[in-house]
């Protein structure tokens, strides 16, 4: 876990993407 993501972001991103944490982190960093 390179970046500290919040619960809301984590849930929303995972719910929309449903992919590996790498992609999720990239979205948050964006």
C-alpha positions as CSV (number, residue, x, y, z in Angstrom):
1,X,0.0,0.0,0.0
2,X,2.1,2.9,-1.3
3,X,-0.6,5.5,-0.7
4,X,-2.9,5.9,2.3
5,X,-6.4,5.8,0.8
6,X,-9.5,6.6,2.8
7,X,-12.4,4.2,3.3
8,X,-14.7,6.1,1.0
9,X,-12.2,6.4,-1.8
10,X,-11.1,2.8,-1.3
11,X,-14.7,1.5,-1.5
12,X,-15.7,3.7,-4.4
13,X,-12.7,3.0,-6.5
14,X,-12.7,-0.7,-5.9
15,X,-16.4,-0.8,-6.6
16,X,-16.0,0.9,-9.9
17,X,-12.7,-0.6,-11.0
18,X,-12.6,-3.9,-9.1
19,X,-8.9,-4.4,-10.0
20,X,-5.5,-4.7,-8.4
21,X,-4.5,-2.2,-5.8
22,X,-1.9,-0.8,-8.3
23,X,-4.7,0.6,-10.5
24,X,-6.6,1.9,-7.5
25,X,-3.5,3.8,-6.2
26,X,-3.0,5.3,-9.7
27,X,-6.6,6.6,-9.7
28,X,-6.2,8.1,-6.3
29,X,-2.8,9.7,-7.2
30,X,-4.4,11.1,-10.4
